[in-house]
Amino acid sequence: MAARFTLVETSSARQEIKRSRFVAIAAPAADEAAAKAFIAAHSDPEANHNCWAWRFGQSYRFNDDGEPSGTAGKPILAAIDGQALDGVAVVVTRWFGGILLGSGGLIRAYGGTAALCLREAGKVELVETAAATIACSFGDLTRVQVRLGALAGVQIRDQAFTDTGAVLSVSAPKADIDSLSRLVTDLTSGRALIRWDR
């Protein structure tokens, strides 16, 4: 599966095209509600158009906000998809400058401003994770904690102590489930109990 990315923080870009001003603002968004809130917060009621798009996995929406159908929201979504982004919302605001751009001009202006904004934004790869609980004895605990703590993408989120040892709550990249299970089994000579929430 191809790598997917999201934005690290809010980013913006601006262009002037035939006297119309275009400003794009993009940000990571956790879900549809967050995307809607971001769009509402960054739409300028004084502007002629506030066009937008967002994507979360297979779910996406876009809006032309009064521009001819397909000339604004769809090109913004294409800019998101063109950079393999997910969990992202983008608003492109236009202040009309008096010169009509035509359909092709609008598509290039909205898509281009969104793409410029997204290209300049900091990105981080999205890694699908799985959660596990690892029950181990006090004798194995330090060795397991140190080795897990040294692995990229593995986090010990919580630990609870029992009479004989501890139960660790761990998250790790889904791609590493099998190798991580073997590592813990080898470290503890099979004494640790591992349960993945797949």
VODOTOR-275243 format. One record per atom (N, C-alpha, C): residue in one letter; residue number from 1; x, z, y. Coordinates in nm, 4 decimals, always signed. Atoms other than C-alpha are relative to their C-alpha. Layout:
% residues N
A/NUM/X/Z/Y $
...
END
This chain:
% residues 198
M/1/+0.0846/+0.0000/-0.1188 $
M/1/+0.0000/+0.0000/+0.0000 $
M/1/+0.0886/+0.0000/+0.1244 $
A/2/-0.0786/+0.0100/-0.1232 $
A/2/+0.1295/-0.0878/+0.3471 $
A/2/-0.0045/+0.1323/+0.0768 $
A/3/-0.0074/-0.1234/-0.0790 $
A/3/+0.2411/+0.1972/+0.5707 $
A/3/-0.0989/-0.0064/+0.1158 $
R/4/+0.0898/-0.0121/-0.1147 $
R/4/-0.0080/+0.3176/+0.8322 $
R/4/+0.0608/+0.1034/+0.0938 $
F/5/-0.0571/-0.0883/-0.1007 $
F/5/+0.0807/+0.4942/+1.1547 $
F/5/-0.1098/+0.0517/+0.0921 $
T/6/+0.0865/-0.0447/-0.1078 $
T/6/-0.0860/+0.6992/+1.4257 $
T/6/+0.0890/+0.0303/+0.1196 $
L/7/-0.0763/-0.0278/-0.1222 $
L/7/+0.0169/+0.7848/+1.7804 $
L/7/+0.0406/+0.1463/+0.0047 $
V/8/-0.0487/-0.1370/-0.0159 $
V/8/+0.2189/+1.0937/+1.8651 $
V/8/-0.0735/+0.0679/+0.1146 $
E/9/+0.0647/-0.0565/-0.1187 $
E/9/+0.0533/+1.1421/+2.2056 $
E/9/-0.0692/-0.1115/+0.0777 $
T/10/+0.0693/+0.0970/-0.0850 $
T/10/-0.1516/+0.9715/+2.4765 $
T/10/+0.1012/-0.0918/+0.0679 $
S/11/-0.0866/+0.1008/-0.0608 $
S/11/-0.0009/+0.6518/+2.6144 $
S/11/-0.0848/-0.0885/+0.0908 $
S/12/+0.0763/+0.0903/-0.0862 $
S/12/-0.0997/+0.4110/+2.8922 $
S/12/+0.0864/-0.1178/+0.0439 $
A/13/-0.0685/+0.1188/-0.0529 $
A/13/-0.0119/+0.0682/+3.0311 $
A/13/-0.0956/-0.0682/+0.0964 $
R/14/+0.0853/+0.0699/-0.0961 $
R/14/-0.1362/-0.1431/+3.3190 $
R/14/+0.0536/-0.1390/+0.0255 $
Q/15/-0.0361/+0.1367/-0.0350 $
Q/15/-0.1386/-0.5100/+3.4093 $
Q/15/-0.0947/-0.0480/+0.1093 $
E/16/+0.0881/+0.0692/-0.0936 $
E/16/-0.2715/-0.7177/+3.6965 $
E/16/-0.0016/-0.1460/-0.0416 $
I/17/+0.0155/+0.1382/+0.0451 $
I/17/-0.4082/-1.0549/+3.5872 $
I/17/-0.1013/-0.0674/+0.0926 $
K/18/+0.0859/+0.0717/-0.0967 $
K/18/-0.5490/-1.2907/+3.8543 $
K/18/-0.0830/+0.0981/+0.0822 $
R/19/+0.0561/-0.1007/-0.0903 $
R/19/-0.6216/-0.9962/+4.0845 $
R/19/-0.0902/+0.1037/-0.0673 $
S/20/+0.0714/-0.1056/+0.0719 $
S/20/-0.8128/-0.8002/+3.8159 $
S/20/+0.1041/+0.0992/-0.0516 $
R/21/-0.0902/-0.1038/+0.0518 $
R/21/-0.6508/-0.4685/+3.7276 $
R/21/-0.0514/+0.0456/-0.1360 $
F/22/+0.0322/-0.0478/+0.1343 $
F/22/-0.6439/-0.3659/+3.3606 $
F/22/+0.0874/+0.1215/-0.0282 $
V/23/-0.0741/-0.1206/+0.0382 $
V/23/-0.5452/-0.0138/+3.2518 $
V/23/-0.0443/+0.0398/-0.1406 $
A/24/+0.0287/-0.0438/+0.1372 $
A/24/-0.5217/+0.0792/+2.8828 $
A/24/+0.0498/+0.1424/-0.0182 $
I/25/-0.0399/-0.1362/+0.0372 $
I/25/-0.5128/+0.4394/+2.7624 $
I/25/-0.0314/+0.0153/-0.1482 $
A/26/+0.0158/-0.0162/+0.1451 $
A/26/-0.4609/+0.5152/+2.3917 $
A/26/+0.0427/+0.1405/-0.0398 $
A/27/-0.0356/-0.1343/+0.0474 $
A/27/-0.4444/+0.8407/+2.1987 $
A/27/-0.0346/+0.0146/-0.1476 $
P/28/+0.0411/-0.0324/+0.1369 $
P/28/-0.4511/+0.9812/+1.8470 $
P/28/-0.1339/+0.0728/+0.0069 $
A/29/+0.1289/-0.0685/+0.0052 $
A/29/-0.7981/+1.1032/+1.7501 $
A/29/-0.0260/+0.0415/-0.1443 $
A/30/+0.0181/-0.0551/+0.1347 $
A/30/-0.8879/+1.3225/+1.4535 $
A/30/-0.1206/-0.0588/-0.0728 $
D/31/+0.1220/+0.0504/+0.0625 $
D/31/-1.2343/+1.1759/+1.3942 $
D/31/-0.0826/-0.0758/+0.1041 $
E/32/+0.0866/+0.0785/-0.0885 $
E/32/-1.5207/+0.9742/+1.5440 $
E/32/-0.0423/+0.0796/+0.1228 $
A/33/+0.0422/-0.0840/-0.1135 $
A/33/-1.6377/+1.2653/+1.7626 $
A/33/+0.1126/+0.0120/+0.1030 $
A/34/-0.1156/-0.0102/-0.0914 $
A/34/-1.2870/+1.3039/+1.9095 $
A/34/+0.0218/-0.1322/+0.0722 $
A/35/-0.0153/+0.1321/-0.0623 $
A/35/-1.2696/+0.9276/+1.9730 $
A/35/-0.1037/-0.0190/+0.1100 $
K/36/+0.1065/+0.0136/-0.0997 $
K/36/-1.6046/+0.9326/+2.1552 $
K/36/+0.0288/+0.0871/+0.1225 $
A/37/-0.0326/-0.0901/-0.1107 $
A/37/-1.4942/+1.2311/+2.3651 $
A/37/+0.1146/-0.0576/+0.0844 $
F/38/-0.1133/+0.0609/-0.0702 $
F/38/-1.1650/+1.0559/+2.4522 $
F/38/-0.0477/-0.1174/+0.0863 $
I/39/+0.0517/+0.1171/-0.0726 $
I/39/-1.3496/+0.7363/+2.5541 $
I/39/-0.0797/+0.0447/+0.1217 $
A/40/+0.0806/-0.0510/-0.1116 $
A/40/-1.5960/+0.9318/+2.7692 $
A/40/+0.0896/+0.0584/+0.1102 $
A/41/-0.0897/-0.0648/-0.0974 $
A/41/-1.3130/+1.1274/+2.9366 $
A/41/+0.0859/-0.1000/+0.0772 $
H/42/-0.0918/+0.0954/-0.0635 $
H/42/-1.1061/+0.8161/+3.0171 $
H/42/-0.0682/-0.1266/+0.0522 $
S/43/+0.0735/+0.1120/-0.0590 $
S/43/-1.3791/+0.5738/+3.1245 $
S/43/-0.0227/+0.0311/+0.1479 $
D/44/+0.0133/-0.0188/-0.1442 $
D/44/-1.3899/+0.5274/+3.5035 $
D/44/-0.1337/-0.0591/+0.0457 $
P/45/+0.1307/+0.0506/-0.0410 $
P/45/-1.7475/+0.5032/+3.6362 $
P/45/+0.0080/-0.0953/+0.1200 $
E/46/-0.0176/+0.0894/-0.1152 $
E/46/-1.6109/+0.3232/+3.9468 $
E/46/+0.0466/-0.1394/-0.0421 $
A/47/-0.0533/+0.1285/+0.0468 $
A/47/-1.4626/+0.0421/+3.7357 $
A/47/-0.1139/-0.0932/-0.0409 $
N/48/+0.1008/+0.0970/+0.0422 $
N/48/-1.6460/-0.2779/+3.6419 $
N/48/-0.0287/+0.0104/-0.1499 $
H/49/+0.0174/-0.0042/+0.1455 $
H/49/-1.5865/-0.2412/+3.2661 $
H/49/+0.0946/+0.1041/-0.0606 $
N/50/-0.0806/-0.0921/+0.0811 $
N/50/-1.4636/+0.0302/+3.0287 $
N/50/-0.0221/-0.0413/-0.1453 $
C/51/+0.0129/+0.0534/+0.1353 $
C/51/-1.4112/-0.1500/+2.6973 $
C/51/+0.0882/+0.0816/-0.0937 $
W/52/-0.0740/-0.0907/+0.0885 $
W/52/-1.2906/+0.0347/+2.3904 $
W/52/-0.0101/-0.0418/-0.1460 $
A/53/+0.0029/+0.0145/+0.1460 $
A/53/-1.2174/+0.0417/+2.0187 $
A/53/+0.0668/+0.1217/-0.0624 $
W/54/-0.0691/-0.1040/+0.0777 $
W/54/-1.1216/+0.2988/+1.7565 $
W/54/-0.0055/-0.0346/-0.1480 $
R/55/-0.0029/+0.0200/+0.1447 $
R/55/-1.0311/+0.3022/+1.3871 $
R/55/+0.0387/+0.1298/-0.0705 $
F/56/-0.0325/-0.1087/+0.0934 $
F/56/-1.0341/+0.5689/+1.1119 $
F/56/-0.0170/-0.0572/-0.1394 $
G/57/+0.0078/+0.0595/+0.1334 $
G/57/-0.9500/+0.4157/+0.7754 $
G/57/-0.0862/-0.1252/+0.0028 $
Q/58/+0.0887/+0.1156/+0.0057 $
Q/58/-1.2298/+0.1719/+0.6887 $
Q/58/-0.1063/+0.0026/+0.1100 $
S/59/+0.1014/-0.0153/-0.1042 $
S/59/-1.4456/+0.2985/+0.9758 $
S/59/+0.0569/-0.0409/+0.1360 $
Y/60/-0.0457/+0.0421/-0.1325 $
Y/60/-1.4161/+0.1331/+1.3175 $
Y/60/-0.1203/-0.0349/+0.0874 $
R/61/+0.1013/+0.0411/-0.0970 $
R/61/-1.6178/+0.0601/+1.6323 $
R/61/+0.0725/-0.0634/+0.1178 $
F/62/-0.0536/+0.0551/-0.1247 $
F/62/-1.5633/-0.1460/+1.9467 $
F/62/-0.1166/-0.0339/+0.0916 $
N/63/+0.1048/+0.0228/-0.0974 $
N/63/-1.7568/-0.2136/+2.2667 $
N/63/+0.0538/-0.0862/+0.1136 $
D/64/-0.0394/+0.0917/-0.1072 $
D/64/-1.7426/-0.4931/+2.5269 $
D/64/-0.0444/+0.0472/+0.1390 $
D/65/+0.0471/-0.0571/-0.1270 $
D/65/-1.9177/-0.2876/+2.8011 $
D/65/-0.0326/-0.1060/+0.1058 $
G/66/+0.0460/+0.0973/-0.0982 $
G/66/-2.0806/-0.5858/+2.9685 $
G/66/+0.0818/-0.1274/+0.0095 $
E/67/-0.0775/+0.1244/+0.0044 $
E/67/-1.8034/-0.8405/+2.9149 $
E/67/-0.0657/-0.0914/-0.1047 $
P/68/+0.0597/+0.0890/+0.1007 $
P/68/-1.9050/-1.1530/+2.7152 $
P/68/+0.0363/+0.0464/-0.1417 $
S/69/-0.0158/-0.0496/+0.1369 $
S/69/-1.9487/-1.0655/+2.3463 $
S/69/+0.1285/-0.0522/-0.0660 $
G/70/-0.1208/+0.0356/+0.0738 $
G/70/-1.6232/-1.0598/+2.1499 $
G/70/+0.1246/-0.0186/+0.0849 $
T/71/-0.1164/+0.0274/-0.0864 $
T/71/-1.3917/-1.0845/+2.4533 $
T/71/+0.0800/+0.1244/+0.0364 $
A/72/-0.0692/-0.1214/-0.0433 $
A/72/-1.2919/-0.7196/+2.4972 $
A/72/+0.0227/+0.0998/-0.1142 $
G/73/-0.0133/-0.1020/+0.1045 $
G/73/-1.3650/-0.4648/+2.2229 $
G/73/+0.0715/-0.0501/-0.1241 $
K/74/-0.0621/+0.0561/+0.1207 $
K/74/-1.2672/-0.6929/+1.9338 $
K/74/+0.1500/-0.0233/+0.0181 $
P/75/-0.1448/+0.0149/-0.0213 $
P/75/-0.9274/-0.7883/+2.0864 $
P/75/+0.0741/+0.1349/+0.0076 $
I/76/-0.0619/-0.1338/-0.0035 $
I/76/-0.8591/-0.4161/+2.1486 $
I/76/+0.0181/+0.0500/-0.1439 $
L/77/-0.0101/-0.0394/+0.1410 $
L/77/-0.9359/-0.3420/+1.7809 $
L/77/+0.1097/-0.0806/-0.0696 $
A/78/-0.1049/+0.0843/+0.0597 $
A/78/-0.7118/-0.6361/+1.6832 $
A/78/+0.1395/+0.0514/+0.0370 $
A/79/-0.1290/-0.0567/-0.0419 $
A/79/-0.4285/-0.4746/+1.8839 $
A/79/+0.0321/+0.1260/-0.0814 $
I/80/-0.0186/-0.1203/+0.0840 $
I/80/-0.4802/-0.1461/+1.6917 $
I/80/+0.0440/-0.0422/-0.1404 $
D/81/-0.0287/+0.0443/+0.1365 $
D/81/-0.4818/-0.3272/+1.3561 $
D/81/+0.1327/-0.0744/-0.0089 $
G/82/-0.1243/+0.0775/-0.0012 $
G/82/-0.1904/-0.5515/+1.4536 $
G/82/+0.1243/+0.0864/-0.0072 $
Q/83/-0.1139/-0.0912/+0.0070 $
Q/83/+0.0332/-0.2454/+1.4760 $
Q/83/-0.0181/+0.1035/-0.1101 $
A/84/+0.0235/-0.0848/+0.1183 $
A/84/-0.0985/-0.0858/+1.1528 $
A/84/-0.0302/+0.1444/+0.0384 $
L/85/+0.0335/-0.1335/-0.0486 $
L/85/-0.2480/+0.2087/+1.3418 $
L/85/-0.1321/+0.0482/-0.0587 $
D/86/+0.1199/-0.0635/+0.0527 $
D/86/-0.5121/+0.4515/+1.2175 $
D/86/-0.0186/+0.1317/+0.0744 $
G/87/+0.0248/-0.1244/-0.0725 $
G/87/-0.6803/+0.7545/+1.3757 $
G/87/+0.0352/-0.0139/+0.1469 $
V/88/-0.0384/+0.0322/-0.1381 $
V/88/-0.6466/+0.5919/+1.7193 $
V/88/-0.1214/-0.0493/+0.0768 $
A/89/+0.1033/+0.0507/-0.0916 $
A/89/-0.8819/+0.5321/+2.0139 $
A/89/+0.0691/-0.0611/+0.1212 $
V/90/-0.0573/+0.0689/-0.1162 $
V/90/-0.8102/+0.2898/+2.3006 $
V/90/-0.1128/-0.0379/+0.0957 $
V/91/+0.0914/+0.0439/-0.1052 $
V/91/-0.9946/+0.2377/+2.6302 $
V/91/+0.0781/-0.0931/+0.0914 $
V/92/-0.0598/+0.0885/-0.1002 $
V/92/-0.9124/-0.0627/+2.8519 $
V/92/-0.1021/-0.0158/+0.1122 $
T/93/+0.0874/+0.0024/-0.1169 $
T/93/-1.0641/-0.0352/+3.1998 $
T/93/+0.0385/-0.1176/+0.0892 $
R/94/-0.0251/+0.1161/-0.0865 $
R/94/-1.1026/-0.3389/+3.4276 $
R/94/-0.0692/+0.0179/+0.1348 $
W/95/+0.0541/+0.0108/-0.1349 $
W/95/-1.1480/-0.3565/+3.8008 $
W/95/+0.0061/-0.1479/+0.0357 $
F/96/+0.0102/+0.1453/-0.0217 $
F/96/-1.2684/-0.7107/+3.8777 $
F/96/+0.0645/-0.0397/+0.1326 $
G/97/-0.0729/+0.0434/-0.1192 $
G/97/-1.0487/-0.8991/+4.1243 $
G/97/-0.0570/-0.1224/+0.0680 $
G/98/+0.0637/+0.1123/-0.0671 $
G/98/-1.2860/-1.1824/+4.2130 $
G/98/+0.0242/-0.1352/-0.0636 $
I/99/-0.0280/+0.1277/+0.0664 $
I/99/-1.1437/-1.4538/+3.9843 $
I/99/-0.0446/+0.0108/-0.1457 $
L/100/+0.0458/-0.0005/+0.1391 $
L/100/-1.3211/-1.5334/+3.6568 $
L/100/+0.1144/-0.0417/-0.0918 $
L/101/-0.1104/+0.0270/+0.0924 $
L/101/-1.0815/-1.5313/+3.3606 $
L/101/-0.0404/-0.0911/-0.1157 $
G/102/+0.0453/+0.0774/+0.1151 $
G/102/-1.2979/-1.7153/+3.1061 $
G/102/+0.0180/+0.0796/-0.1286 $
S/103/-0.0052/-0.0743/+0.1273 $
S/103/-1.3388/-1.6056/+2.7441 $
S/103/+0.1423/+0.0170/-0.0512 $
G/104/-0.1381/-0.0077/+0.0487 $
G/104/-0.9820/-1.6904/+2.6395 $
G/104/+0.0851/+0.0929/+0.0853 $
G/105/-0.0750/-0.0870/-0.0919 $
G/105/-0.8404/-1.5173/+2.9470 $
G/105/-0.0337/+0.1463/-0.0191 $
L/106/+0.0419/-0.1386/+0.0229 $
L/106/-1.0466/-1.2038/+2.8822 $
L/106/+0.0576/+0.0537/-0.1304 $
I/107/-0.0541/-0.0416/+0.1300 $
I/107/-0.9410/-1.1897/+2.5157 $
I/107/+0.1487/+0.0326/+0.0138 $
R/108/-0.1442/-0.0245/-0.0202 $
R/108/-0.5731/-1.2200/+2.6176 $
R/108/+0.0242/+0.1225/+0.0877 $
A/109/-0.0195/-0.1125/-0.0920 $
A/109/-0.6111/-0.9675/+2.8998 $
A/109/-0.0281/+0.1343/-0.0676 $
Y/110/+0.0344/-0.1270/+0.0658 $
Y/110/-0.7898/-0.6958/+2.6995 $
Y/110/+0.0918/+0.0273/-0.1192 $
G/111/-0.0863/-0.0179/+0.1175 $
G/111/-0.5968/-0.7505/+2.3762 $
G/111/+0.1451/+0.0225/+0.0398 $
G/112/-0.1392/-0.0111/-0.0449 $
G/112/-0.2665/-0.7913/+2.5602 $
G/112/+0.0308/+0.1332/+0.0649 $
T/113/-0.0219/-0.1301/-0.0651 $
T/113/-0.3067/-0.4772/+2.7730 $
T/113/-0.0009/+0.1115/-0.1044 $
A/114/+0.0039/-0.1001/+0.1081 $
A/114/-0.4053/-0.2737/+2.4649 $
A/114/+0.1285/-0.0056/-0.0826 $
A/115/-0.1216/+0.0150/+0.0814 $
A/115/-0.1105/-0.4161/+2.2649 $
A/115/+0.1224/+0.0528/+0.0738 $
L/116/-0.1123/-0.0502/-0.0809 $
L/116/+0.1325/-0.3397/+2.5500 $
L/116/+0.0028/+0.1525/-0.0026 $
C/117/+0.0127/-0.1462/+0.0021 $
C/117/+0.0075/+0.0194/+2.5634 $
C/117/+0.0438/+0.0561/-0.1355 $
L/118/-0.0297/-0.0501/+0.1347 $
L/118/+0.0327/+0.0646/+2.1844 $
L/118/+0.1456/-0.0235/-0.0395 $
R/119/-0.1410/+0.0285/+0.0320 $
R/119/+0.3776/-0.0988/+2.1568 $
R/119/+0.0920/+0.1056/+0.0606 $
E/120/-0.0853/-0.0967/-0.0705 $
E/120/+0.5206/+0.1513/+2.4080 $
E/120/-0.0233/+0.1438/-0.0455 $
A/121/+0.0358/-0.1359/+0.0423 $
A/121/+0.3558/+0.4537/+2.2420 $
A/121/+0.0878/+0.0481/-0.1150 $
G/122/-0.0705/-0.0615/+0.1131 $
G/122/+0.5395/+0.6932/+2.0112 $
G/122/-0.0916/+0.0021/-0.1213 $
K/123/+0.0810/+0.0068/+0.1218 $
K/123/+0.4206/+0.6549/+1.6510 $
K/123/+0.0615/+0.0856/-0.1103 $
V/124/-0.0455/-0.0748/+0.1168 $
V/124/+0.4432/+0.8564/+1.3318 $
V/124/-0.0755/-0.0546/-0.1215 $
E/125/+0.0643/+0.0527/+0.1203 $
E/125/+0.3743/+0.7387/+0.9772 $
E/125/-0.0994/+0.1005/-0.0559 $
L/126/+0.1009/-0.0836/+0.0655 $
L/126/+0.0591/+0.8721/+0.8139 $
L/126/+0.0342/+0.0076/-0.1485 $
V/127/-0.0317/-0.0193/+0.1416 $
V/127/+0.1412/+1.0190/+0.4726 $
V/127/-0.1135/+0.0784/-0.0632 $
E/128/+0.1096/-0.0679/+0.0688 $
E/128/-0.1414/+1.1081/+0.2367 $
E/128/+0.0565/+0.1169/-0.0788 $
T/129/-0.0528/-0.1192/+0.0665 $
T/129/-0.0907/+1.4623/+0.1105 $
T/129/-0.1004/+0.0555/-0.1009 $
A/130/+0.0815/-0.0713/+0.0984 $
A/130/-0.2202/+1.6727/-0.1764 $
A/130/+0.0374/+0.1469/+0.0090 $
A/131/-0.0249/-0.1445/-0.0029 $
A/131/-0.2517/+2.0500/-0.2006 $
A/131/+0.0181/+0.0511/-0.1427 $
A/132/-0.0232/-0.0613/+0.1317 $
A/132/-0.1270/+2.2654/-0.4871 $
A/132/+0.0132/+0.1500/+0.0161 $
T/133/-0.0343/-0.1422/+0.0074 $
T/133/-0.1064/+2.6285/-0.5876 $
T/133/+0.1033/+0.0139/-0.1105 $
I/134/-0.1076/-0.0241/+0.0962 $
I/134/+0.2076/+2.7434/-0.7649 $
I/134/+0.0109/+0.1506/-0.0206 $
A/135/-0.0124/-0.1424/+0.0333 $
A/135/+0.2049/+3.0801/-0.9405 $
A/135/+0.1324/+0.0187/-0.0726 $
C/136/-0.1291/-0.0246/+0.0654 $
C/136/+0.5514/+3.2100/-1.0251 $
C/136/+0.0368/+0.1476/+0.0070 $
S/137/-0.0429/-0.1397/+0.0074 $
S/137/+0.7254/+3.5365/-1.1089 $
S/137/+0.0942/+0.0322/+0.1152 $
F/138/-0.0944/-0.0414/-0.1038 $
F/138/+0.9333/+3.7403/-0.8650 $
F/138/+0.1398/-0.0541/-0.0291 $
G/139/-0.1325/+0.0493/+0.0382 $
G/139/+1.2421/+3.6307/-1.0608 $
G/139/+0.0227/-0.1464/+0.0389 $
D/140/-0.0113/+0.1424/-0.0339 $
D/140/+1.1698/+3.2621/-0.9841 $
D/140/-0.0340/-0.0302/+0.1459 $
L/141/+0.0578/+0.0249/-0.1315 $
L/141/+1.0172/+3.3025/-0.6371 $
L/141/+0.1002/-0.0549/+0.1022 $
T/142/-0.0966/+0.0429/-0.1024 $
T/142/+1.3254/+3.2713/-0.4144 $
T/142/+0.0517/-0.1400/-0.0294 $
R/143/-0.0519/+0.1317/+0.0385 $
R/143/+1.4616/+2.9729/-0.6086 $
R/143/-0.1040/-0.1095/+0.0319 $
V/144/+0.1071/+0.0975/-0.0259 $
V/144/+1.1229/+2.7918/-0.5828 $
V/144/-0.0186/-0.0193/+0.1513 $
Q/145/+0.0177/+0.0096/-0.1458 $
Q/145/+1.0836/+2.8733/-0.2102 $
Q/145/+0.1119/-0.0813/+0.0655 $
V/146/-0.1147/+0.0688/-0.0609 $
V/146/+1.4339/+2.7501/-0.1223 $
V/146/-0.0041/-0.1490/-0.0308 $
R/147/+0.0008/+0.1426/+0.0369 $
R/147/+1.4062/+2.4228/-0.3171 $
R/147/-0.1162/-0.0747/+0.0644 $
L/148/+0.1152/+0.0664/-0.0621 $
L/148/+1.0553/+2.3425/-0.1888 $
L/148/+0.0206/-0.0139/+0.1506 $
G/149/-0.0243/+0.0019/-0.1443 $
G/149/+1.1565/+2.4306/+0.1680 $
G/149/+0.0989/-0.1069/+0.0434 $
A/150/-0.1017/+0.1009/-0.0317 $
A/150/+1.4418/+2.1784/+0.1507 $
A/150/-0.0510/-0.1433/-0.0170 $
L/151/+0.0521/+0.1349/+0.0271 $
L/151/+1.2185/+1.8848/+0.0520 $
L/151/-0.0785/-0.0547/+0.1187 $
A/152/+0.0707/+0.0652/-0.1104 $
A/152/+1.0957/+1.6402/+0.3186 $
A/152/-0.1476/-0.0158/-0.0339 $
G/153/+0.1436/+0.0192/+0.0169 $
G/153/+0.7189/+1.6418/+0.3611 $
G/153/-0.0696/+0.1103/-0.0776 $
V/154/+0.0603/-0.1093/+0.0766 $
V/154/+0.6651/+1.9562/+0.1504 $
V/154/-0.0092/+0.1231/+0.0896 $
Q/155/+0.0188/-0.1202/-0.0821 $
Q/155/+0.5189/+2.2598/+0.3252 $
Q/155/-0.0605/+0.1111/-0.0831 $
I/156/+0.0609/-0.1193/+0.0605 $
I/156/+0.4554/+2.6096/+0.1962 $
I/156/-0.0924/+0.0554/+0.1079 $
R/157/+0.0973/-0.0360/-0.1033 $
R/157/+0.1353/+2.6864/+0.3866 $
R/157/-0.0373/+0.1483/-0.0034 $
D/158/+0.0400/-0.1398/+0.0116 $
D/158/+0.0662/+3.0346/+0.2533 $
D/158/+0.0576/+0.0556/-0.1299 $
Q/159/-0.0388/-0.0638/+0.1266 $
Q/159/+0.1769/+3.2865/-0.0083 $
Q/159/-0.0700/+0.1338/-0.0109 $
A/160/+0.0663/-0.1266/+0.0285 $
A/160/-0.0010/+3.5765/-0.1692 $
A/160/+0.0732/+0.0640/-0.1181 $
F/161/-0.0745/-0.0691/+0.1058 $
F/161/+0.1674/+3.8401/-0.3838 $
F/161/-0.0944/+0.0604/-0.1027 $
T/162/+0.0737/-0.0597/+0.1110 $
T/162/+0.0427/+3.9556/-0.7230 $
T/162/+0.0877/+0.1121/-0.0576 $
D/163/-0.0791/-0.1068/+0.0624 $
D/163/+0.1635/+4.2378/-0.9500 $
D/163/+0.1303/-0.0536/-0.0588 $
T/164/-0.1169/+0.0542/+0.0702 $
T/164/+0.4097/+4.0033/-1.1221 $
T/164/+0.0788/-0.1035/+0.0797 $
G/165/-0.0690/+0.1039/-0.0765 $
G/165/+0.5039/+3.7502/-0.8534 $
G/165/-0.0796/-0.0434/+0.1210 $
A/166/+0.0693/+0.0523/-0.1172 $
A/166/+0.3455/+3.5232/-0.5955 $
A/166/-0.0739/-0.1284/-0.0345 $
V/167/+0.0720/+0.1269/+0.0078 $
V/167/+0.0998/+3.2366/-0.5554 $
V/167/+0.0239/-0.0710/+0.1329 $
L/168/-0.0306/+0.0782/-0.1194 $
L/168/+0.2200/+2.9713/-0.3111 $
L/168/-0.1034/-0.1107/+0.0174 $
S/169/+0.0858/+0.1141/-0.0332 $
S/169/-0.0173/+2.7296/-0.1367 $
S/169/+0.0899/-0.1038/+0.0647 $
V/170/-0.0965/+0.1032/-0.0395 $
V/170/+0.1743/+2.4047/-0.0931 $
V/170/-0.0720/-0.1303/+0.0306 $
S/171/+0.0473/+0.1375/-0.0168 $
S/171/+0.1076/+2.0598/+0.0526 $
S/171/+0.1213/-0.0914/-0.0111 $
A/172/-0.1100/+0.0944/+0.0232 $
A/172/+0.3153/+1.7554/-0.0385 $
A/172/-0.0556/-0.1418/+0.0009 $
P/173/+0.0461/+0.1395/+0.0075 $
P/173/+0.2990/+1.3754/-0.0179 $
P/173/-0.0541/-0.0298/-0.1397 $
K/174/+0.0616/+0.0321/+0.1296 $
K/174/+0.0688/+1.2447/-0.2927 $
K/174/+0.0960/-0.0755/-0.0915 $
A/175/-0.0944/+0.0792/+0.0795 $
A/175/+0.3436/+1.0070/-0.4050 $
A/175/+0.1020/+0.0879/-0.0722 $
D/176/-0.1016/-0.0889/+0.0579 $
D/176/+0.5644/+1.3100/-0.4897 $
D/176/-0.0556/+0.1024/-0.0979 $
I/177/+0.0628/-0.1009/+0.0863 $
I/177/+0.3173/+1.5059/-0.7070 $
I/177/+0.0753/+0.0161/-0.1326 $
D/178/-0.0626/-0.0091/+0.1331 $
D/178/+0.4802/+1.4210/-1.0420 $
D/178/+0.1417/+0.0552/+0.0072 $
S/179/-0.1388/-0.0468/-0.0088 $
S/179/+0.8406/+1.4732/-0.9319 $
S/179/+0.0061/+0.1468/+0.0426 $
L/180/+0.0031/-0.1394/-0.0441 $
L/180/+0.7504/+1.8008/-0.7587 $
L/180/-0.0405/+0.0915/-0.1158 $
S/181/+0.0420/-0.0799/+0.1166 $
S/181/+0.5728/+1.9283/-1.0703 $
S/181/+0.1167/+0.0168/-0.0978 $
R/182/-0.1165/-0.0083/+0.0899 $
R/182/+0.8806/+1.8444/-1.2835 $
R/182/+0.1057/+0.0950/+0.0566 $
L/183/-0.1000/-0.0858/-0.0636 $
L/183/+1.1107/+2.0156/-1.0324 $
L/183/-0.0340/+0.1477/-0.0196 $
V/184/+0.0412/-0.1402/+0.0128 $
V/184/+0.9106/+2.3414/-1.0356 $
V/184/+0.0064/+0.0441/-0.1459 $
T/185/-0.0063/-0.0325/+0.1433 $
T/185/+0.8809/+2.3304/-1.4152 $
T/185/+0.1450/+0.0228/-0.0426 $
D/186/-0.1424/-0.0142/+0.0343 $
D/186/+1.2589/+2.2789/-1.4493 $
D/186/+0.0604/+0.1262/+0.0607 $
L/187/-0.0562/-0.1174/-0.0686 $
L/187/+1.3446/+2.5493/-1.1927 $
L/187/-0.0393/+0.1304/-0.0677 $
T/188/+0.0525/-0.1251/+0.0563 $
T/188/+1.1312/+2.8076/-1.3709 $
T/188/-0.0026/-0.0024/-0.1528 $
S/189/+0.0011/+0.0170/+0.1460 $
S/189/+1.1907/+2.6879/-1.7293 $
S/189/-0.1423/+0.0030/-0.0561 $
G/190/+0.1382/+0.0111/+0.0463 $
G/190/+0.8184/+2.6205/-1.7557 $
G/190/-0.0854/+0.1230/+0.0225 $
R/191/+0.0765/-0.1236/-0.0199 $
R/191/+0.7107/+2.9695/-1.6481 $
R/191/-0.1040/-0.0117/+0.1114 $
A/192/+0.0930/+0.0117/-0.1127 $
A/192/+0.5373/+2.8634/-1.3223 $
A/192/-0.1243/-0.0791/-0.0400 $
L/193/+0.1254/+0.0729/+0.0205 $
L/193/+0.1749/+2.7486/-1.3252 $
L/193/-0.0284/-0.0798/+0.1270 $
I/194/+0.0235/+0.0883/-0.1134 $
I/194/+0.1009/+2.4498/-1.0993 $
I/194/-0.1374/-0.0633/-0.0149 $
R/195/+0.1315/+0.0649/+0.0016 $
R/195/-0.2484/+2.3304/-1.0089 $
R/195/-0.0153/-0.0845/+0.1260 $
W/196/+0.0178/+0.0920/-0.1131 $
W/196/-0.2994/+2.0220/-0.7881 $
W/196/-0.1478/-0.0218/+0.0260 $
D/197/+0.1360/+0.0365/-0.0408 $
D/197/-0.6222/+1.9609/-0.5941 $
D/197/+0.0041/-0.1486/+0.0337 $
R/198/-0.0121/+0.1451/-0.0223 $
R/198/-0.6352/+1.5839/-0.6361 $
R/198/-0.1277/-0.0570/+0.0575 $
END
